Amino acid sequence: MRLFGLIGYPLTHSFSKKYFEEKFEKEQIAGCRYELFPIKTIEELLSLLNKHPELEGLNVTIPYKKQVMAFLDESNIPAGLGACNCVNISGGRLIGYNTDVTGFGMSLKPLLKSYHKKALVLGSGGAANAVAYVLQKLGIGFNIVSRKIQDDATIGYADIDRNVIHDHSVIINTTPLGTFPDTDTCPDIPYQYIGQEHLLFDLVYNPSKTLFLKKGEERGAVIKNGEEMLVLQAEESWRIWNS
């Protein structure tokens, strides 16, 4: 039995397990299963691998996309990206990839207009790294918004005012804020300054319309959630595990 799975913590609501189980059934892929592996620390990865030597591939989610990098034997992740959400396990070696880049890029590009020249990336975790990488490739300038000021590209939430919102017509939420069951939460930005030229993209997919997206929609913005991105990155993971 080929085994694949997802590491992260907590894993109370996982897109990946449901998606792959339905994929295996629909496409009549026999001899495969996909499991959730909630680990409280990244160090537990080693005991997980020892316990399940049949593991062929792992997806990686919050909060381990950056931390798992130290455990890789080989990396196919672009230089400077510094985050991994897909691991291929071959001959006991862990080979890292970032399929968030593929998923986010393919999901975002059809929505972009000529006036979408600058973006705010809300959050500074592993998913933000992938988002920033894609924006850079697309020639879209960006500022990362974080509770902790880390470098020249990072601003605090308190720094976001009318001018900042006006100058950044793309706003991307990479934080888990608004995820079920905490659907009454959202990033703390001045939504009243958002207008029809804005594009709000939320990596959260459950619920399908977060409070962040609702507030943007109320102001006339184009909105999109993270479900298509997840599907695309899952399919890219499956391709990697079978290549």
Backbone hydrogen bonds in HBPLUS format (Angstrom, degrees):
<---DONOR---> <-ACCEPTOR-->    atom                        ^
c    i                          cat <-CA-CA->   ^        H-A-AA   ^      H-
h    n   atom  resd res      DA  || num        DHA   H-A  angle D-A-AA Bond
n    s   type  num  typ     dist DA aas  dist angle  dist       angle   num
A0002-ARG N   A0031-GLY O   2.76 MM  29  5.99 159.1  1.80 163.8 157.1     1
A0033-ARG N   A0002-ARG O   2.95 MM  31  6.41 146.9  2.06 161.6 172.1     2
A0056-GLU N   A0003-LEU O   2.86 MM  53  5.95 167.4  1.88 173.2 168.9     3
A0004-PHE N   A0033-ARG O   2.96 MM  29  6.28 152.3  2.04 154.2 162.9     4
A0035-GLU N   A0004-PHE O   2.93 MM  31  6.43 154.6  2.00 143.5 146.1     5
A0005-GLY N   A0057-GLY O   3.12 MM  52  6.63 139.0  2.30 140.8 152.9     6
A0059-ASN N   A0005-GLY O   2.76 MM  54  6.22 156.1  1.81 151.7 159.7     7
A0006-LEU N   A0035-GLU O   3.04 MM  29  6.59 139.8  2.20 152.5 164.1     8
A0037-PHE N   A0006-LEU O   2.79 MM  31  5.73 157.9  1.84 170.2 167.4     9
A0007-ILE N   A0059-ASN O   2.95 MM  52  6.38 160.1  1.99 156.9 159.2    10
A0061-THR N   A0007-ILE O   2.97 MM  54  6.32 157.8  2.02 163.4 170.3    11
A0039-ILE N   A0008-GLY O   3.12 MM  31  6.04 140.9  2.28 144.6 153.8    12
A0009-TYR N   A0062-ILE O   3.10 MM  53  6.52 164.3  2.13 140.8 141.2    13
A0019-TYR N   A0015-PHE O   2.93 MM   4  6.03 161.7  1.96 156.8 162.9    14
A0020-PHE N   A0016-SER O   2.89 MM   4  6.06 173.7  1.89 161.1 161.6    15
A0021-GLU N   A0017-LYS O   2.95 MM   4  6.04 160.4  1.99 150.5 156.6    16
A0022-GLU N   A0018-LYS O   3.02 MM   4  6.13 160.8  2.06 147.4 152.5    17
A0023-LYS N   A0019-TYR O   2.89 MM   4  6.09 148.3  1.99 144.0 154.0    18
A0024-PHE N   A0020-PHE O   2.84 MM   4  6.02 164.9  1.87 153.2 155.7    19
A0025-GLU N   A0021-GLU O   3.15 MM   4  6.34 155.3  2.21 141.4 147.9    20
A0026-LYS N   A0022-GLU O   2.84 MM   4  5.90 170.2  1.85 151.7 155.1    21
A0027-GLU N   A0023-LYS O   2.91 MM   4  5.81 165.4  1.93 151.3 155.6    22
A0029-ILE N   A0024-PHE O   2.78 MM   5  4.63 154.1  1.84 137.0 144.5    23
A0028-GLN N   A0025-GLU O   3.24 MM   3  4.98 156.1  2.30  96.6 103.3    24
A0044-GLU N   A0041-THR O   3.13 MM   3  5.70 156.1  2.19 113.1 119.5    25
A0045-LEU N   A0042-ILE O   2.99 MM   3  5.60 164.4  2.02 117.6 122.4    26
A0048-LEU N   A0044-GLU O   3.03 MM   4  6.25 151.6  2.11 148.9 157.7    27
A0049-LEU N   A0045-LEU O   2.95 MM   4  6.23 156.0  2.01 151.8 157.2    28
A0050-ASN N   A0046-LEU O   3.08 MM   4  6.35 152.2  2.16 143.9 151.5    29
A0051-LYS N   A0047-SER O   2.91 MM   4  6.04 148.2  2.01 142.6 151.1    30
A0052-HIS N   A0048-LEU O   2.96 MM   4  6.13 141.3  2.11 144.1 154.3    31
A0055-LEU N   A0052-HIS O   3.07 MM   3  5.74 169.1  2.08 124.3 125.9    32
A0089-ILE N   A0056-GLU O   2.84 MM  33  4.78 171.3  1.85 135.5 132.7    33
A0058-LEU N   A0087-VAL O   2.87 MM  29  5.02 157.6  1.92 142.8 149.8    34
A0087-VAL N   A0058-LEU O   2.72 MM  29  5.02 161.7  1.75 158.2 161.2    35
A0060-VAL N   A0085-ASN O   2.90 MM  25  4.29 151.8  1.98 113.5 113.9    36
A0064-TYR N   A0061-THR O   2.99 MM   3  5.97 160.6  2.03 141.0 138.3    37
A0068-VAL N   A0064-TYR O   2.95 MM   4  5.67 158.5  2.00 148.3 150.1    38
A0084-CYS N   A0065-LYS O   2.76 MM  19  4.94 164.7  1.78 135.6 138.9    39
A0069-MET N   A0066-LYS O   3.21 MM   3  5.76 153.7  2.28 112.7 120.0    40
A0070-ALA N   A0067-GLN O   3.39 MM   3  6.25 154.0  2.46 121.3 123.9    41
A0071-PHE N   A0068-VAL O   2.93 MM   3  5.44 158.8  1.98 117.9 124.8    42
A0072-LEU N   A0069-MET O   3.31 MM   3  5.53 167.8  2.33 109.3 113.0    43
A0073-ASP N   A0094-LEU O   2.81 MM  21  5.20 150.6  1.89 138.4 148.5    44
A0074-GLU N   A0094-LEU O   3.15 MM  20  6.46 145.5  2.27 158.9 156.2    45
A0096-GLY N   A0074-GLU O   2.89 MM  22  6.32 160.4  1.92 149.7 150.8    46
A0076-ASN N   A0096-GLY O   2.80 MM  20  5.82 167.0  1.82 155.1 159.5    47
A0081-LEU N   A0078-PRO O   3.11 MM   3  5.74 162.9  2.14 139.0 140.9    48
A0085-ASN N   A0097-TYR O   3.23 MM  12  6.53 144.2  2.36 146.2 156.6    49
A0086-CYS N   A0097-TYR O   3.30 MM  11  5.08 141.4  2.46 145.6 137.0    50
A0097-TYR N   A0086-CYS O   2.80 MM  11  5.08 146.4  1.91 161.4 163.0    51
A0088-ASN N   A0095-ILE O   2.82 MM   7  5.07 166.2  1.84 152.7 153.8    52
A0095-ILE N   A0088-ASN O   2.86 MM   7  5.07 164.8  1.88 153.0 157.6    53
A0090-SER N   A0093-ARG O   3.02 MM   3  5.26 156.5  2.08 146.8 150.9    54
A0093-ARG N   A0090-SER O   3.00 MM   3  5.26 162.7  2.03 111.7 116.3    55
A0103-GLY N   A0099-THR O   3.01 MM   4  6.28 173.1  2.01 153.7 155.2    56
A0104-PHE N   A0100-ASP O   2.77 MM   4  5.77 171.6  1.78 154.7 157.7    57
A0105-GLY N   A0101-VAL O   3.03 MM   4  5.89 160.2  2.07 140.5 146.8    58
A0106-MET N   A0102-THR O   3.10 MM   4  6.15 169.8  2.11 152.1 154.9    59
A0107-SER N   A0103-GLY O   3.12 MM   4  6.14 145.2  2.24 140.4 149.9    60
A0108-LEU N   A0104-PHE O   2.85 MM   4  5.93 153.7  1.92 155.6 161.9    61
A0109-LYS N   A0105-GLY O   3.13 MM   4  6.03 172.9  2.13 152.0 154.2    62
A0111-LEU N   A0108-LEU O   2.89 MM   3  5.69 155.3  1.95 131.3 138.7    63
A0112-LEU N   A0109-LYS O   3.20 MM   3  5.47 156.5  2.26 112.1 118.6    64
A0116-HIS N   A0113-LYS O   3.06 MM   3  5.46 164.5  2.08 114.3 119.1    65
A0117-LYS N   A0115-TYR O   3.01 MM   2  5.61 123.4  2.34 108.7  92.5    66
A0141-GLY N   A0117-LYS O   3.00 MM  24  6.29 139.7  2.17 163.6 151.2    67
A0170-VAL N   A0118-LYS O   3.24 MM  52  6.36 147.0  2.36 151.8 155.5    68
A0119-ALA N   A0141-GLY O   2.73 MM  22  6.18 143.1  1.87 140.5 152.6    69
A0143-ASN N   A0119-ALA O   2.96 MM  24  6.47 144.8  2.09 154.4 165.0    70
A0120-LEU N   A0170-VAL O   2.80 MM  50  6.30 150.8  1.88 154.3 163.0    71
A0172-ILE N   A0120-LEU O   2.85 MM  52  6.19 169.6  1.86 171.3 174.5    72
A0121-VAL N   A0143-ASN O   2.87 MM  22  6.13 168.5  1.89 156.7 158.7    73
A0145-VAL N   A0121-VAL O   2.74 MM  24  5.87 170.8  1.75 153.2 154.7    74
A0122-LEU N   A0172-ILE O   2.75 MM  50  5.94 166.3  1.77 166.5 171.0    75
A0174-THR N   A0122-LEU O   2.87 MM  52  5.69 161.6  1.91 152.0 158.0    76
A0123-GLY N   A0145-VAL O   2.82 MM  22  5.70 165.4  1.84 158.0 162.6    77
A0128-ALA N   A0125-GLY O   3.12 MM   3  5.35 123.7  2.45 100.8 114.6    78
A0129-ASN N   A0125-GLY O   3.32 MM   4  6.77 141.7  2.48 143.7 153.9    79
A0129-ASN N   A0126-GLY O   3.15 MM   3  5.21 126.6  2.45  95.3 108.6    80
A0131-VAL N   A0127-ALA O   3.05 MM   4  6.36 161.1  2.09 150.8 156.1    81
A0132-ALA N   A0128-ALA O   2.83 MM   4  5.98 165.4  1.85 151.8 155.7    82
A0133-TYR N   A0129-ASN O   2.98 MM   4  6.16 151.4  2.07 143.2 151.1    83
A0134-VAL N   A0130-ALA O   3.06 MM   4  6.34 159.5  2.10 150.3 154.7    84
A0135-LEU N   A0131-VAL O   2.96 MM   4  6.22 167.4  1.97 156.7 160.2    85
A0136-GLN N   A0132-ALA O   2.99 MM   4  6.12 157.4  2.04 145.7 151.7    86
A0137-LYS N   A0133-TYR O   3.06 MM   4  6.34 155.5  2.12 145.4 151.7    87
A0138-LEU N   A0134-VAL O   2.95 MM   4  6.22 143.0  2.09 148.2 159.0    88
A0140-ILE N   A0135-LEU O   2.90 MM   5  5.07 163.2  1.92 154.6 151.1    89
A0139-GLY N   A0136-GLN O   3.13 MM   3  5.12 155.1  2.19 100.2 107.8    90
A0144-ILE N   A0153-ALA O   2.72 MM   9  5.87 155.7  1.78 156.2 161.8    91
A0155-ILE N   A0144-ILE O   2.81 MM  11  6.27 150.0  1.90 151.4 161.2    92
A0146-SER N   A0155-ILE O   2.92 MM   9  6.26 156.4  1.97 160.7 168.2    93
A0154-THR N   A0151-ASP O   3.05 MM   3  5.45 165.5  2.07 117.2 121.0    94
A0159-ASP N   A0156-GLY O   2.99 MM   3  5.33 150.2  2.08 107.0 116.3    95
A0160-ILE N   A0157-TYR O   3.20 MM   3  5.60 165.3  2.22 112.1 116.7    96
A0165-ILE N   A0161-ASP O   3.02 MM   4  6.29 169.5  2.03 163.5 165.8    97
A0166-HIS N   A0162-ARG O   2.89 MM   4  6.07 158.6  1.94 149.1 155.8    98
A0167-ASP N   A0163-ASN O   2.90 MM   4  6.05 148.8  2.00 145.4 153.4    99
A0168-HIS N   A0164-VAL O   3.12 MM   4  6.23 126.7  2.42 141.8 154.4   100
A0168-HIS N   A0165-ILE O   3.30 MM   3  5.28 143.1  2.45  96.8 106.9   101
A0199-LEU N   A0169-SER O   2.77 MM  30  6.22 148.1  1.87 156.7 167.6   102
A0171-ILE N   A0199-LEU O   2.88 MM  28  6.27 163.9  1.91 163.3 166.8   103
A0201-PHE N   A0171-ILE O   2.94 MM  30  6.34 160.5  1.98 153.4 159.7   104
A0173-ASN N   A0201-PHE O   2.85 MM  28  6.34 155.5  1.91 157.5 165.6   105
A0203-LEU N   A0173-ASN O   3.03 MM  30  6.10 175.7  2.03 163.9 165.1   106
A0179-THR N   A0176-PRO O   3.07 MM   3  5.74 156.7  2.13 146.9 146.9   107
A0182-ASP N   A0179-THR O   2.76 MM   3  5.58 123.5  2.08 147.3 143.1   108
A0180-PHE N   A0206-ASN O   2.82 MM  26  5.80 163.9  1.85 139.2 139.7   109
A0185-THR N   A0182-ASP O   3.36 MM   3  6.04 152.3  2.44 121.6 121.6   110
A0189-ILE N   A0187-PRO O   3.09 MM   2  5.94 122.2  2.44 109.4  93.6   111
A0191-TYR N   A0189-ILE O   2.96 MM   2  5.81 118.1  2.35 115.6  98.9   112
A0193-TYR N   A0190-PRO O   3.23 MM   3  6.19 174.0  2.24 125.7 127.6   113
A0194-ILE N   A0191-TYR O   3.04 MM   3  5.43 168.5  2.06 117.1 120.5   114
A0198-HIS N   A0195-GLY O   3.11 MM   3  5.65 163.2  2.14 116.4 121.4   115
A0222-VAL N   A0198-HIS O   3.02 MM  24  6.38 157.5  2.08 161.9 156.9   116
A0200-LEU N   A0222-VAL O   2.82 MM  22  6.20 166.2  1.83 168.0 169.8   117
A0224-LYS N   A0200-LEU O   2.98 MM  24  6.49 136.5  2.18 156.9 164.8   118
A0202-ASP N   A0224-LYS O   2.87 MM  22  6.31 163.6  1.89 161.1 166.5   119
A0226-GLY N   A0204-VAL O   3.17 MM  22  5.26 173.6  2.17 122.6 123.1   120
A0214-LYS N   A0210-THR O   2.84 MM   4  6.14 159.1  1.89 152.9 159.7   121
A0215-LYS N   A0211-LEU O   2.91 MM   4  6.04 162.3  1.94 151.6 155.2   122
A0216-GLY N   A0212-PHE O   3.22 MM   4  6.43 148.7  2.33 137.9 146.1   123
A0217-GLU N   A0213-LEU O   2.83 MM   4  6.04 161.2  1.86 154.0 159.2   124
A0218-GLU N   A0214-LYS O   2.94 MM   4  6.14 154.3  2.00 149.3 155.8   125
A0219-ARG N   A0216-GLY O   3.03 MM   3  5.26 138.2  2.21 101.3 113.1   126
A0221-ALA N   A0216-GLY O   3.02 MM   5  5.27 156.9  2.07 147.6 140.1   127
A0220-GLY N   A0217-GLU O   2.94 MM   3  5.01 162.5  1.97 108.3 112.8   128
A0230-LEU N   A0226-GLY O   3.00 MM   4  6.22 153.6  2.07 150.4 157.2   129
A0231-VAL N   A0227-GLU O   3.00 MM   4  6.35 157.2  2.05 154.0 160.0   130
A0232-LEU N   A0228-GLU O   2.95 MM   4  6.18 167.7  1.96 156.3 159.2   131
A0233-GLN N   A0229-MET O   2.91 MM   4  6.12 158.3  1.96 149.5 155.7   132
A0234-ALA N   A0230-LEU O   2.87 MM   4  5.95 149.5  1.96 144.1 152.7   133
A0235-GLU N   A0231-VAL O   2.98 MM   4  6.23 159.5  2.03 151.6 156.5   134
A0236-GLU N   A0232-LEU O   3.05 MM   4  6.25 148.8  2.15 139.9 148.7   135
A0237-SER N   A0233-GLN O   2.93 MM   4  6.14 148.4  2.03 140.0 148.4   136
A0238-TRP N   A0234-ALA O   2.95 MM   4  6.28 158.1  2.00 148.9 154.5   137
A0239-ARG N   A0235-GLU O   3.00 MM   4  6.23 151.8  2.08 141.5 149.1   138
A0240-ILE N   A0236-GLU O   3.02 MM   4  6.28 157.4  2.08 146.2 151.8   139
A0241-TRP N   A0237-SER O   2.91 MM   4  6.21 162.7  1.94 156.3 160.7   140
A0242-ASN N   A0238-TRP O   3.18 MM   4  6.26 128.6  2.46 137.2 149.1   141
A0242-ASN N   A0239-ARG O   3.23 MM   3  5.27 139.7  2.40  96.7 107.9   142
A0243-SER N   A0240-ILE O   3.29 MM   3  5.21 170.7  2.30 105.3 108.0   143
